Amino acid sequence: MSSFIVVGHKVCTDRGFSLNDLTGSTGRLDVLLRCVNSTFMLSNDIRRDLDLYLIFLGEPDPPRTLHFVGNELKYLNPDERSTAALVKNALMKNAVHDWTMSTPGIYVSRRGFADVLAELAGRRIIYLKEDGASISDVNLSQNDVFVLGGKNDLTPDEEKIIQEWPDKQKISLGPRSLHADHCITITMNALDR
């Protein structure tokens, strides 16, 4: 099963955010919500063979990681607002280091970036970055872990964790910077082929 990890460096960890202001007061939660949609949504179905980790590092109480498990997901709809409500519900849980189920297929934890990667040990990391090898020159696997930043690139500390990973590759989806959700869509298309 392929996995995606998207890091939201400024995405708010406050469960009191307004569903009417997903771009302004949430540290661009909307970007990560679109990543959920791109990862799972098909026409009249959802992908069951994927999982997605959204890492929230914004104030007031980071880190919070939401883990979406495709073959367990229920109540996921294609609109951002209903997905935001699922996220809000998850942030209301008293998160600890262990995974706590919020709704079927959505878990929350206090794990940060290094913790999530440690959980995926033994798998190849594919770091999606403009200066990597072309995606057309790389053989992708259904066991790969794809890592990308949400609104911003990964920090030097996060990149160092990837550089020290035993099996990793940096790939580019093209010469221009793309939205995170578009990166997922292009990657999914390459995996499907």
C-alpha positions in Angstrom: 0.0 0.0 0.0 1.4 3.4 -1.0 1.5 6.1 1.7 1.6 9.9 1.5 3.0 12.2 4.1 2.1 15.9 3.9 3.7 18.3 6.4 1.6 21.4 7.3 4.2 23.6 9.1 1.7 26.3 10.1 -1.6 24.3 10.1 -3.4 25.1 13.2 -3.7 22.5 15.9 -6.6 24.4 17.6 -9.8 22.4 17.4 -11.8 25.5 17.7 -11.2 26.7 14.1 -14.2 27.9 12.1 -15.5 25.8 9.2 -16.3 29.1 7.5 -12.6 30.3 7.4 -10.4 27.4 6.3 -7.8 29.5 4.5 -7.3 32.4 6.9 -7.3 31.3 10.5 -6.1 27.7 10.1 -2.6 28.1 8.7 -3.9 26.9 5.3 -5.7 23.8 6.4 -7.5 24.1 3.1 -4.3 22.9 1.3 -4.1 19.7 3.4 -7.9 19.1 2.9 -7.3 19.2 -0.9 -4.6 16.6 -0.4 -7.1 14.3 1.3 -9.4 14.7 -1.7 -6.6 14.1 -4.2 -5.4 11.0 -2.3 -8.7 9.2 -1.9 -11.4 10.5 -4.3 -12.3 8.7 -7.4 -15.5 9.1 -9.5 -18.2 7.5 -7.4 -15.7 5.7 -5.1 -12.6 6.2 -2.9 -9.2 4.6 -3.2 -8.9 1.8 -0.6 -5.2 0.9 -1.2 -3.6 4.1 0.2 -3.0 5.8 3.4 -2.2 9.5 4.2 -0.5 11.2 7.1 -1.2 14.9 7.6 1.3 16.4 10.1 0.1 19.6 11.7 2.9 21.7 13.2 1.1 25.0 13.8 0.1 26.6 17.1 -1.1 26.2 19.8 -0.3 22.5 20.5 1.9 20.8 17.9 2.6 18.2 16.7 -0.7 16.5 15.7 -0.8 13.9 13.0 -3.9 12.6 11.4 -3.6 9.2 9.7 -6.2 8.4 7.0 -6.5 4.7 6.2 -8.2 4.1 2.9 -9.6 0.6 3.5 -11.2 1.8 6.7 -12.5 5.2 5.7 -16.2 6.1 6.2 -18.0 9.5 6.1 -15.4 11.0 3.7 -17.0 13.3 1.1 -15.3 15.2 -1.8 -16.0 18.7 -0.3 -13.5 20.5 1.9 -15.9 21.6 4.5 -17.1 18.1 5.4 -13.5 16.9 5.5 -12.6 19.9 7.7 -15.4 18.7 10.1 -13.7 15.3 10.3 -10.4 16.9 11.0 -12.0 19.1 13.7 -13.5 16.1 15.3 -10.1 14.3 15.3 -8.4 17.4 16.9 -11.0 17.2 19.7 -9.6 13.9 20.8 -7.2 13.8 23.6 -4.3 12.8 21.4 -1.4 10.8 22.9 1.6 9.2 21.2 -0.4 6.1 20.3 -3.0 6.3 17.6 -6.5 7.2 18.7 -9.4 6.5 16.4 -11.5 9.6 15.7 -13.9 8.2 13.1 -13.6 5.0 11.0 -10.4 5.3 9.1 -9.1 8.5 10.7 -6.7 8.3 13.6 -4.9 11.1 15.6 -1.6 11.1 17.4 1.0 13.4 18.9 3.6 11.9 16.5 5.8 14.2 14.6 7.6 13.8 11.3 10.5 11.6 12.5 8.0 9.4 14.5 5.8 8.9 11.5 8.8 7.9 9.3 10.1 5.6 12.0 6.7 3.8 11.9 7.3 3.2 8.1 10.8 1.8 8.5 11.9 -0.6 5.8 10.0 1.2 3.0 11.5 3.5 0.3 10.9 7.2 0.7 10.1 9.2 -2.4 10.7 12.9 -1.7 8.7 15.0 -4.2 10.9 18.0 -4.9 11.5 20.1 -8.1 15.2 19.3 -8.3 14.9 15.5 -8.2 15.1 12.9 -11.0 12.2 13.0 -13.4 9.3 10.8 -12.4 9.3 9.3 -15.8 12.8 7.8 -15.1 11.9 6.2 -11.8 10.2 2.9 -11.2 7.6 3.5 -8.6 6.3 0.8 -6.2 3.0 0.3 -4.4 5.1 0.2 -1.2 6.7 3.6 -1.6 6.2 6.4 0.9 5.8 9.8 -0.8 6.8 12.9 1.2 6.0 16.5 0.5 5.4 19.8 2.1 1.9 21.4 2.2 2.1 25.1 1.7 5.9 25.3 2.3 8.8 23.0 1.5 10.2 20.7 4.1 12.6 22.3 6.6 16.4 21.6 6.5 15.9 19.4 9.6 13.2 17.4 7.9 15.3 17.1 4.8 18.2 15.8 6.9 15.9 13.0 8.3 15.2 12.0 4.7 18.8 12.2 3.6 19.8 9.8 6.4 17.0 7.3 5.4 18.6 4.1 4.0 16.3 3.8 0.9 15.3 7.1 -0.6 14.9 8.9 -3.8 14.1 12.5 -4.7 11.9 12.8 -7.7 10.5 15.8 -9.6 7.1 16.0 -11.2 8.2 18.8 -13.5 10.3 22.0 -13.5 7.7 24.2 -11.8 6.4 24.3 -8.3 3.0 22.7 -8.0 0.3 22.6 -5.4 0.6 19.7 -3.0 -2.7 18.2 -4.0 -1.7 18.4 -7.7 1.5 16.6 -6.8 -0.5 13.7 -5.3 -2.8 13.6 -8.4 0.2 13.3 -10.7 1.9 10.7 -8.6 -1.3 8.7 -8.3 -1.6 8.8 -12.1 2.0 7.5 -12.4 1.2 4.7 -9.9 -2.0 3.7 -11.8 -0.1 3.3 -15.0 
